[in-house]
Amino acid sequence: MLTLLCCVLMQMRNTSLEDVTETNILEWKGVVQELIQEGFLLGFMIDHLREIARDMFGRRLTAELKILEARVVAMRNAVTAIVPAHWHLTSAMRAAGELCNESALYGLLE
């Protein structure tokens, strides 16, 4: 049993926080839970694994948020470029008056 605990501790020591995966956390947690069932007082390790998981998911969310923020900026820039063109087209349509769907001779002989 102590060998399992030592293996988990060695893996944790040799894995940087940036490289921790869900699989790592679940494997480590499984071993720690088995040891707890055997009577080892390792609740503090479960708490630590929760903190590692929070950190891992927080890093992922931060990265996704940065990507979304960049997309929002790109969309804002695109809208900013389109709005003046839309305004000019709308103004031109108003100046042209109502469109007539009749023939080209419509209104000539009136």
Steps between C-alpha positions, in 0.01 A plus 500: 500500500778740582648426158180630337513815710866554410422452129225762516722743688784450249267555205361813662850631567611434142192657336486878467166670557484597132530134399240355739210332321160377610634147462785573742264641759256211470778240524655666803161543664416132442818384672453744788138387548612135511756589763239690700278190494795303639521741792757754387419856606541669163201733486741790463620349170144490365468869590829572324387313188183713498717813505710366214181426302369853564829644381501280188144591404565866583794504260286346227220749555743790498645385167152457349395841631801666336408337168140617531608852591720512190205387288279769655758766413520371142119503470480853642758616248307335217173662612672836532619467141156395370279756676611805293450308175153394614416859592614627159297235317192574710536873432536436126187283503300775673629761254403280205142486623271204459600237251268446207441149374328615180651514150763751398227709329306542823445867572642622168169600345328643803 
